Amino acid sequence: MKKHLSMALACTALLLSASAMFAQDGAAAAPAAGNEIVELDQPDAVKQPSAVFQIIFGGGALCATLWFCLFGAFGFYLYLLVDSSILVRASKIMPQSLINNVEASMKEGDVVKAIKCCENEPGPMANILSAGFSHVEEGYDVIQEAVGTAADLEVERIMQKLTWFSVNGNISPMLGLLGTVMGMIMAFKSMGSGTPDVGVLAVIISFSLWTTAAGLCVAIPCVATYYAFRNNATRIVLRMEAITMELLKDLRNVQIVNE
């Protein structure tokens, strides 16, 4: 968990620095849009970064904290995306080299060698195979049950990692909605203090709605990515379970010989 938080904070820092650089580049590039309107465009170019600053920090410390949390949620999403893209793959969950080595061992009728192959390449596939090999003397029905149980455990382990996509996707819109509610409270407070300025109210409400938009921009890819990875992981595990049963189908005719 500490690793996840550190990666999320690092991604957040990169996002904030990139946003600052983008705002500076926009301010520097705007005057060069045309030779005849350089003097007219300079004030607008100076105001553009301040608008972004007001959206993030205009609501006070609590509003800035909400924006920092939203940037952190997006950074955490990027970390989960990279991490899951590396780990939730067929080549990582069920390496072909392990399948080939176990298949060769089973053709030789050497279960001990097959178990050693699983120990040399630990992972979900090795755990499922080891569960089947550990019940080789108890009958094929027990082996099938052990393989199914081990497969369910591996699915649960993978889903625990992917569940963070769902958690991130559920919290982000709540943070955005909280920012919007805070903005509406500020707007009604200004209305109750006397004759309201319509322009000020519009600015307050627009700033508050930006948090909801930001929360949705984080939540939508999180939810979509979660279901994509979940379905892919389920297909991989079902395929892995089928391959395991194919490798273990002749175990009833194999005898373990301890050297």
C-alpha positions as CSV (number, residue, x, y, z in Angstrom):
1,M,0.0,0.0,0.0
2,K,2.9,2.4,0.8
3,K,4.3,1.6,-2.7
4,H,0.9,2.5,-4.2
5,L,0.7,5.8,-2.3
6,S,4.2,6.8,-3.2
7,M,3.6,6.1,-6.9
8,A,0.4,8.1,-6.7
9,L,2.1,11.1,-5.1
10,A,4.9,10.9,-7.7
11,C,2.3,10.9,-10.6
12,T,0.5,13.8,-9.0
13,A,3.6,15.9,-8.8
14,L,4.4,15.2,-12.4
15,L,0.8,16.2,-13.4
16,L,1.0,19.4,-11.4
17,S,4.4,20.3,-12.9
18,A,3.1,19.5,-16.4
19,S,0.1,21.8,-15.8
20,A,2.3,24.6,-14.7
21,M,4.6,24.2,-17.7
22,F,1.5,24.1,-20.0
23,A,0.2,27.3,-18.5
24,Q,3.6,29.1,-18.9
25,D,3.9,27.9,-22.5
26,G,0.4,29.2,-23.2
27,A,1.2,32.6,-21.8
28,A,4.4,32.8,-23.8
29,A,3.0,31.6,-27.1
30,A,-0.2,33.7,-27.1
31,P,1.5,37.0,-28.0
32,A,3.1,35.4,-31.1
33,A,-0.3,34.6,-32.7
34,G,0.0,37.6,-35.1
35,N,2.1,40.6,-35.7
36,E,-0.8,43.1,-35.8
37,I,-2.6,42.0,-32.7
38,V,0.3,41.3,-30.3
39,E,-0.5,44.3,-28.1
40,L,-4.2,43.3,-27.9
41,D,-3.6,39.7,-27.1
42,Q,-1.1,40.1,-24.4
43,P,-3.6,41.0,-21.6
44,D,-5.6,37.9,-22.4
45,A,-2.5,35.8,-22.4
46,V,-1.6,37.0,-18.9
47,K,-5.1,36.3,-17.6
48,Q,-5.3,32.7,-18.9
49,P,-3.0,31.2,-16.3
50,S,-4.7,33.2,-13.5
51,A,-8.0,31.6,-14.4
52,V,-6.6,28.1,-13.9
53,F,-5.1,29.3,-10.6
54,Q,-8.4,30.7,-9.5
55,I,-10.2,27.5,-10.3
56,I,-7.8,25.5,-8.1
57,F,-7.1,27.9,-5.3
58,G,-10.0,30.4,-5.5
59,G,-12.2,28.4,-3.1
60,G,-9.6,28.4,-0.3
61,A,-7.6,25.7,1.3
62,L,-10.3,23.1,1.3
63,C,-11.0,23.6,-2.4
64,A,-7.3,23.3,-3.1
65,T,-7.1,20.1,-1.1
66,L,-10.0,18.7,-3.1
67,W,-8.2,19.5,-6.3
68,F,-5.0,17.9,-5.0
69,C,-7.0,14.8,-4.1
70,L,-8.4,14.7,-7.7
71,F,-5.0,15.0,-9.2
72,G,-3.8,12.3,-6.8
73,A,-6.7,10.0,-7.9
74,F,-5.7,10.5,-11.6
75,G,-2.1,9.8,-10.8
76,F,-3.1,6.7,-8.9
77,Y,-5.2,5.6,-12.0
78,L,-2.1,6.0,-14.2
79,Y,0.0,3.9,-11.8
80,L,-2.7,1.1,-11.7
81,L,-3.0,1.2,-15.5
82,V,0.7,0.7,-16.0
83,D,1.0,-1.9,-13.2
84,S,-2.0,-4.0,-14.4
85,S,-0.9,-3.8,-18.0
86,I,2.4,-5.4,-17.0
87,L,1.0,-8.0,-14.5
88,V,-2.4,-9.0,-15.9
89,R,-1.2,-10.7,-19.0
90,A,-1.3,-14.3,-20.2
91,S,2.4,-14.4,-20.6
92,K,2.9,-13.3,-17.0
93,I,0.1,-15.3,-15.4
94,M,0.7,-18.5,-17.3
95,P,4.2,-18.5,-18.9
96,Q,4.6,-20.8,-21.8
97,S,7.9,-22.0,-20.6
98,L,6.3,-23.4,-17.4
99,I,3.6,-25.2,-19.5
100,N,6.2,-26.7,-21.8
101,N,8.4,-27.9,-18.9
102,V,5.5,-29.4,-16.9
103,E,4.1,-31.1,-20.1
104,A,7.5,-32.7,-20.8
105,S,7.7,-33.9,-17.2
106,M,4.3,-35.4,-17.3
107,K,5.1,-37.2,-20.5
108,E,8.0,-38.8,-18.7
109,G,5.8,-39.6,-15.8
110,D,8.0,-37.6,-13.4
111,V,5.7,-35.7,-11.0
112,V,8.6,-34.7,-8.8
113,K,10.3,-33.0,-11.7
114,A,7.0,-31.2,-12.6
115,I,6.7,-29.9,-9.0
116,K,10.3,-28.6,-9.2
117,C,9.4,-26.8,-12.4
118,C,6.5,-25.1,-10.6
119,E,8.9,-24.1,-7.8
120,N,11.4,-22.6,-10.3
121,E,8.7,-20.4,-11.9
122,P,6.4,-19.2,-9.1
123,G,3.1,-17.6,-10.1
124,P,-0.6,-18.2,-10.5
125,M,-0.1,-21.0,-13.0
126,A,2.5,-22.7,-10.7
127,N,0.2,-22.4,-7.7
128,I,-2.7,-24.1,-9.5
129,L,-0.5,-26.9,-10.8
130,S,1.1,-27.4,-7.3
131,A,-2.4,-27.7,-5.8
132,G,-3.2,-30.5,-8.2
133,F,0.1,-32.3,-7.7
134,S,-0.3,-32.1,-3.9
135,H,-3.4,-34.3,-4.1
136,V,-2.1,-36.8,-6.7
137,E,-2.6,-39.7,-4.3
138,E,-6.2,-38.8,-3.4
139,G,-7.9,-39.5,-6.7
140,Y,-8.8,-37.5,-9.8
141,D,-12.0,-36.0,-8.3
142,V,-10.0,-34.5,-5.4
143,I,-7.5,-33.2,-7.9
144,Q,-10.2,-31.4,-9.9
145,E,-11.6,-29.9,-6.7
146,A,-8.2,-28.7,-5.6
147,V,-7.5,-27.1,-9.0
148,G,-10.8,-25.3,-9.0
149,T,-10.2,-24.0,-5.5
150,A,-6.7,-22.8,-6.3
151,A,-8.0,-21.1,-9.5
152,D,-10.6,-19.3,-7.4
153,L,-7.9,-18.1,-5.0
154,E,-5.8,-16.8,-7.9
155,V,-8.8,-14.9,-9.4
156,E,-9.4,-13.3,-6.0
157,R,-5.7,-12.2,-5.7
158,I,-5.9,-10.6,-9.1
159,M,-9.3,-9.0,-8.4
160,Q,-7.9,-7.5,-5.2
161,K,-5.4,-5.5,-7.3
162,L,-8.0,-4.6,-9.9
163,T,-10.6,-3.5,-7.3
164,W,-8.5,-0.4,-6.7
165,F,-9.7,0.8,-10.2
166,S,-13.3,0.5,-8.9
167,V,-12.5,2.2,-5.6
168,N,-10.8,5.1,-7.4
169,G,-13.7,5.4,-9.8
170,N,-16.2,5.6,-7.0
171,I,-14.3,8.1,-4.9
172,S,-13.4,10.6,-7.6
173,P,-17.0,11.7,-8.5
174,M,-17.7,12.0,-4.8
175,L,-14.8,14.4,-4.4
176,G,-16.0,16.4,-7.4
177,L,-19.5,16.5,-6.1
178,L,-18.2,17.7,-2.7
179,G,-16.5,20.6,-4.4
180,T,-19.7,21.5,-6.3
181,V,-21.7,21.5,-3.1
182,M,-19.1,23.7,-1.4
183,G,-19.3,26.1,-4.3
184,M,-23.1,26.2,-4.1
185,I,-22.9,26.9,-0.4
186,M,-20.6,29.9,-1.1
187,A,-23.0,31.1,-3.8
188,F,-26.1,31.0,-1.6
189,K,-24.1,32.6,1.2
190,S,-23.2,35.6,-1.1
191,M,-26.9,35.8,-2.1
192,G,-27.9,36.1,1.5
193,S,-25.5,38.9,2.4
194,G,-27.4,41.4,0.2
195,T,-28.0,42.2,-3.4
196,P,-26.1,39.5,-5.3
197,D,-23.8,40.2,-8.2
198,V,-24.9,37.9,-11.0
199,G,-21.4,37.9,-12.5
200,V,-19.8,36.8,-9.3
201,L,-22.4,34.1,-8.7
202,A,-21.8,32.8,-12.2
203,V,-18.1,32.6,-11.6
204,I,-18.5,30.8,-8.3
205,I,-20.9,28.2,-9.7
206,S,-18.7,27.6,-12.8
207,F,-15.7,27.1,-10.6
208,S,-17.6,24.7,-8.4
209,L,-18.8,22.7,-11.4
210,W,-15.2,22.2,-12.6
211,T,-14.6,19.8,-9.7
212,T,-17.5,17.6,-10.7
213,A,-16.2,17.5,-14.3
214,A,-12.7,16.6,-13.1
215,G,-14.1,13.9,-10.9
216,L,-16.0,12.4,-13.8
217,C,-13.0,12.6,-16.0
218,V,-11.1,10.4,-13.5
219,A,-14.0,8.0,-12.7
220,I,-15.1,7.2,-16.3
221,P,-11.7,5.7,-17.5
222,C,-11.3,4.0,-14.1
223,V,-14.6,2.1,-14.4
224,A,-14.0,1.2,-18.0
225,T,-10.5,0.0,-17.3
226,Y,-11.6,-2.0,-14.3
227,Y,-14.2,-4.1,-16.4
228,A,-11.7,-4.5,-19.2
229,F,-9.0,-5.9,-17.0
230,R,-11.5,-8.0,-15.0
231,N,-12.9,-9.7,-18.1
232,N,-9.4,-10.3,-19.4
233,A,-8.2,-11.8,-16.1
234,T,-11.2,-14.1,-15.9
235,R,-10.6,-15.4,-19.5
236,I,-6.9,-16.0,-18.7
237,V,-7.7,-17.9,-15.4
238,L,-10.4,-20.0,-17.1
239,R,-7.9,-20.9,-19.9
240,M,-5.2,-21.6,-17.3
241,E,-7.6,-23.9,-15.4
242,A,-8.4,-25.8,-18.6
243,I,-4.7,-26.2,-19.5
244,T,-4.0,-27.4,-15.9
245,M,-6.6,-30.1,-16.1
246,E,-5.2,-31.2,-19.5
247,L,-1.8,-31.5,-18.0
248,L,-3.1,-33.4,-14.9
249,K,-5.5,-35.8,-16.7
250,D,-3.1,-38.8,-16.6
251,L,-2.1,-38.4,-12.9
252,R,-4.1,-41.5,-11.9
253,N,-1.6,-43.6,-13.9
254,V,1.5,-41.9,-12.5
255,Q,3.4,-43.1,-9.4
256,I,5.6,-40.8,-7.4
257,V,9.1,-42.1,-6.9
258,N,11.2,-40.4,-4.3
259,E,14.9,-40.6,-5.0
